[in-house]
Amino acid sequence: MFAAGVDFITSGNHIWDKREFRGYLEDSDRVIRPANYPPGSPGRGSGIFEVEGVNVGVINLMGRVFMPTVDDPFRAGRELVDGLLHQTNIIVIDVHAEATSEKLALARLFDGEASLVSGTHTHVQTADEQILAGGTAYLSDVGMTGPSDGVIGMEQKAVLDRFTSALSERFSVQKTGTRQFCAAVVSIDVTTGRALDIKRIFLRGLA
């Protein structure tokens, strides 16, 4: 992904699925995990990268509604935003959470301080992109990039077995069929850090 031009990667609750990746998290300054995992967890929950001479602060938070037990994302986010504002006025927050209300509440809390608050985790892109009153761009869920067939990217048989019989094998990524690409493009005033525009991208049926 870095070779393809990606500058920075956030994550979520699946960051621990590959045990051998934990050491990489300790060494990398370009991949972060949710900041509100308990103290002592491998890696870090925020970082800064530079684009054409402009510093961009990134924060990764995880919700607590129907999610693994973690610390308070509102308190963790507050501490990190306050710290990053001393280094840059452009802050992007990825909220990895189930509940739309929790994502929007975090966006309201940081409206006027963060340039963008966008949600991830549910795999389904929402159509509520907006710029809040304080100048923060918001989207509840950016959506999934991956296979369109199956169930939110997974092979359907195991998913259906779990719902219909409560028994299933481990989920596997759907490897056949068409794909989709979900993203959001945000224009930001580099002087003020306020968002000027936000547009969703959803390309379906890719070969």
Salt bridges, closest charged atoms under 4 A:
ASP17 OD2 - HIS14 ND1 2.76
ASP72 OD1 - ARG64 NH2 3.74
ASP72 OD2 - ARG75 NH1 3.67
ASP82 OD1 - ARG78 NH2 2.92
GLU98 OE2 - HIS121 NE2 3.14
GLU113 OE2 - ARG78 NH2 2.72
GLU129 OE1 - ARG200 NE 2.70
ASP141 OD2 - LYS103 NZ 3.19
ASP161 OD2 - LYS157 NZ 2.85
ASP197 OD2 - LYS199 NZ 2.44
